[in-house]
Amino acid sequence: MILKPTYTIKEFLADFGMGKTRFYELVNSGALKARKSGTRTVVLAADAEAYLENLPEYQPRKAA
């Protein structure tokens, strides 16, 4: 559950543990929506949650 209504890029990177390069790859591919508020780029909490919900599930390797 995400409690903030919006994230700045810096906040998103810190909270989601990724770098700027990966962030912009996700935004440019459409996997993550970012929005403009004046000159500031933000990610809505709903868009951050949608990104998390669309991540693939972890599939453990089967023992050999």
N, C-alpha and C positions, 0 to 999 in steps of 0.2 A: 504494500500500500504506500503510495506516494503522498506526502503531506503538503508539498509546496505547490502553488498554482503555476509558477513558471520557474525556469532555470536559465540563468545566463550561460553562455558557453563555458566560462570558467567554473561555475558551480556544477554544471552537468558533467564536465570532465572529471572533477574531483569526486563527485558522488557516484559516478558510474565507472570510475577507474579506467579511463581511456585517454589517449592523446589526441591532439588537434587533428593530426593527419587522419586517424581512424574516424573521428567525428565528421570531418568534411567528406570522407569517402561514403559514409552512411547517408549523409544529407544529399550528396550529389547523385547517389544511386536510388534515392527515394525510400530507403529503408527507415529513415528517421526524418520527421518533418521539423523544420526550423522556421521561425517566423520573424519578421522585422517589426520592431517597435521603435520608430524613429531611426536612429543609427544603430541601435542595440539589436543584436540577434538573440532570440530567446527560443526555448523549447517549452511548449506547454506540458504540464504534468500528464495530461491525457495522451499526448503524443509520445512521451517518455514511457508511459505504461504500455501503450500499444506496441512500441518497439520491443519492450521486454517480453510481452505476451507472444510476439512473433518469432522469438529466438527458438532455434531447434532444441528439442529435449536432449539431454545427455543420454547417450546409449553406451552402457558399459560393454567392454570387450568380453567376449566369452572365453572362459578358461580353455587352454589347449589340452 
